[in-house]
Amino acid sequence: MSYVDAGYSIGLGVLFLYAVGLLLRRRSLERAVELSPPPGPLEGPTETGSASGP
């Protein structure tokens, strides 16, 4: 086996492991979204009535 073939094998192996890691991360994020409660209603900005502002 030549050095070129070994380089391609290592490169493809690293890309494969990276893709597997991305898939596992996606599954865990999707599971976290399914288990989390739905978001509440959004609140608008409120005025605090600070004395330092114009």
C-alpha positions in Angstrom: 0.0 0.0 0.0 1.4 3.4 -1.0 1.5 6.5 1.1 -1.1 8.1 -1.2 -3.5 5.2 -0.6 -2.9 5.4 3.2 -3.5 9.2 3.1 -6.8 8.7 1.3 -7.8 6.0 3.8 -7.0 8.1 6.8 -8.8 11.1 5.3 -11.9 9.2 4.5 -11.9 7.5 7.9 -11.7 10.9 9.6 -14.6 12.2 7.5 -16.7 9.1 8.3 -16.1 9.5 12.0 -17.0 13.2 11.8 -20.3 12.4 9.9 -21.2 9.8 12.6 -20.5 12.4 15.3 -22.8 14.9 13.6 -25.6 12.3 13.3 -25.3 11.4 17.0 -25.4 15.1 17.9 -28.4 15.7 15.8 -30.2 12.7 17.4 -29.5 14.0 20.9 -30.6 17.5 20.0 -33.8 16.3 18.5 -34.5 14.2 21.6 -33.8 17.2 23.9 -36.3 19.3 21.8 -38.9 16.6 22.1 -38.5 16.3 25.9 -38.4 20.1 26.6 -41.7 21.9 27.5 -43.2 24.2 24.8 -42.1 27.8 25.1 -44.4 30.2 26.9 -45.8 33.4 25.3 -43.3 36.0 24.4 -43.3 39.1 26.5 -42.8 42.5 25.0 -40.4 45.2 26.3 -41.5 46.8 29.5 -40.8 50.3 30.6 -39.1 50.5 34.0 -39.5 54.3 34.5 -35.9 54.9 35.3 -35.0 58.5 36.3 -31.7 58.5 34.5 -33.2 58.3 31.0 -34.5 61.3 28.9 
